[in-house]
Structure formats: C-alpha cells, structure tokens
Amino acid sequence: MIDKQSILTLYNNFEQIKNSMPPSKLKYVHSKTVDNFIFHLDKFSYQAEKQKVYDGLTKYFDYLNNVQVEDAKTSQSAFIEYIHPLTNIYSDYLDFHLAVKPWIMILFAFVIALCLYFFDAP
C-alpha cells in the first residue's frame, strides 16, 4: 500500500539523485516531470495505479543511480522506457495532458490564418 511515507521516500530518493548531479544536467532526468508525478501521486483513488507509478518511479531511480544520463540520446531512451508509461497512467486517471493540447494548436492556427486572410497578408 502506497501511503504518505512511501511518497516521502520517493521524494527524498529523487532529491538525492538531483543533488548528486550538476544543475546543467537536471534537464536530462526530466526533473520537473518526476517532481509533478511525485507531488500528484497521492491523488490517485485506486491503489493499483499508485503502485504502478511507485514501481515505475523506483525503477527509474534505480536506473539513474546506475547510469550516467548526460546527453539527449540517453535521456530520450530513459524517457521512453520509464517515464512515458507513467504519463499514460496520469493522463488516463488524473487527466494530465500535454502542455498544449493538439486541438488548441489547431484552433490558434485557424485564428491566425483567418487574421492573415482578412488583413490581406501575403
């Protein structure tokens, strides 16, 4: 069962990982995403989903403790293997989405196209 103590342990483990890295390399471990995952972990109403996220983050932290993630290629492969499955869980159960949803981008493109049409832009 994932309780507040387990979440605090996850938080402390990730803080240790972040503190052991130079600030310029934090972008490669997706620190803001993982911080958000930990912060919102308690909001799941089902223990099974909490457990999946907890296990996924624990595996990711084990990976970070064993592998130096210092470039974009390594970061991307780690994201695909460890973080992306968690984003699906958060999207399905807590309604997390991309920073900008695709339909919003289409709407803005349509509005810009209309403005250009009405103002006779080339």
C-alpha positions as CSV (number, residue, x, y, z in Angstrom):
1,M,0.0,0.0,0.0
2,I,1.3,3.4,-1.0
3,D,1.0,5.9,1.8
4,K,2.4,9.3,2.5
5,Q,5.6,7.8,4.0
6,S,6.2,5.9,0.7
7,I,5.7,9.1,-1.3
8,L,8.0,11.0,1.0
9,T,10.6,8.3,0.5
10,L,10.3,8.6,-3.3
11,Y,10.7,12.4,-2.9
12,N,13.8,12.0,-0.8
13,N,15.3,9.5,-3.2
14,F,14.8,11.8,-6.1
15,E,16.2,14.8,-4.2
16,Q,19.4,12.8,-3.5
17,I,19.7,12.0,-7.2
18,K,19.2,15.6,-8.2
19,N,21.7,16.8,-5.6
20,S,24.3,14.5,-6.9
21,M,24.1,16.0,-10.4
22,P,25.3,19.3,-11.8
23,P,22.4,21.7,-12.4
24,S,23.1,21.7,-16.1
25,K,22.3,18.0,-16.3
26,L,19.0,18.1,-14.5
27,K,17.1,18.6,-17.8
28,Y,18.2,15.1,-18.8
29,V,16.5,13.4,-15.9
30,H,13.1,15.1,-16.5
31,S,13.2,16.6,-13.0
32,K,10.1,18.7,-13.3
33,T,8.0,15.9,-14.7
34,V,9.1,13.5,-12.0
35,D,8.5,16.1,-9.3
36,N,5.0,16.6,-10.7
37,F,4.4,12.8,-10.6
38,I,5.5,12.6,-7.0
39,F,3.5,15.6,-6.0
40,H,0.3,14.2,-7.5
41,L,0.8,10.6,-6.6
42,D,-1.5,10.8,-3.6
43,K,-4.4,12.0,-5.8
44,F,-5.0,8.5,-7.4
45,S,-8.1,6.9,-6.0
46,Y,-7.0,3.4,-6.9
47,Q,-4.1,1.7,-5.1
48,A,-3.3,-0.3,-8.2
49,E,-2.4,2.8,-10.2
50,K,-0.5,4.3,-7.2
51,Q,1.5,1.1,-7.1
52,K,2.3,1.1,-10.8
53,V,3.5,4.7,-10.6
54,Y,5.5,4.0,-7.4
55,D,7.1,0.9,-9.0
56,G,7.8,2.8,-12.3
57,L,9.5,5.7,-10.4
58,T,11.5,3.3,-8.3
59,K,12.8,1.5,-11.4
60,Y,13.6,4.9,-12.9
61,F,15.5,6.0,-9.8
62,D,17.5,2.7,-9.8
63,Y,18.3,3.3,-13.5
64,L,19.5,6.9,-12.6
65,N,21.7,5.5,-9.8
66,N,23.4,3.0,-12.2
67,V,23.6,5.0,-15.4
68,Q,25.0,8.5,-16.1
69,V,22.4,10.4,-18.1
70,E,24.4,13.2,-19.6
71,D,23.1,13.5,-23.1
72,A,19.9,13.9,-25.0
73,K,20.0,10.4,-26.6
74,T,20.3,8.6,-23.2
75,S,17.7,10.9,-21.8
76,Q,15.3,10.1,-24.6
77,S,15.7,6.4,-24.3
78,A,15.2,6.6,-20.5
79,F,12.1,8.7,-21.0
80,I,10.6,6.2,-23.4
81,E,11.3,3.3,-21.2
82,Y,10.5,4.7,-17.8
83,I,8.6,8.0,-17.9
84,H,6.3,7.6,-20.9
85,P,4.3,4.7,-19.4
86,L,3.7,6.8,-16.3
87,T,2.5,9.7,-18.4
88,N,-0.2,7.4,-19.9
89,I,-1.3,6.5,-16.4
90,Y,-1.5,10.1,-15.3
91,S,-3.3,11.0,-18.5
92,D,-5.9,8.2,-18.1
93,Y,-6.6,8.6,-14.4
94,L,-5.8,12.2,-13.4
95,D,-6.5,13.9,-16.7
96,F,-2.9,15.1,-17.2
97,H,-2.2,16.3,-20.8
98,L,0.5,17.8,-22.9
99,A,1.3,21.4,-22.1
100,V,-0.6,22.4,-25.2
101,K,-3.3,20.1,-26.5
102,P,-3.4,19.5,-30.2
103,W,-6.9,20.9,-30.7
104,I,-5.7,24.2,-29.1
105,M,-2.8,24.4,-31.6
106,I,-5.3,23.8,-34.5
107,L,-7.6,26.5,-33.1
108,F,-4.8,29.0,-32.9
109,A,-3.6,28.2,-36.4
110,F,-7.1,28.7,-37.7
111,V,-7.4,32.0,-36.0
112,I,-4.1,33.2,-37.3
113,A,-5.0,32.0,-40.8
114,L,-8.3,34.0,-40.6
115,C,-6.5,37.1,-39.4
116,L,-4.0,36.8,-42.3
117,Y,-6.8,36.3,-44.8
118,F,-8.8,39.4,-43.6
119,F,-5.7,41.7,-43.4
120,D,-4.6,40.6,-46.9
121,A,-1.3,39.2,-45.7
122,P,0.9,37.5,-48.3
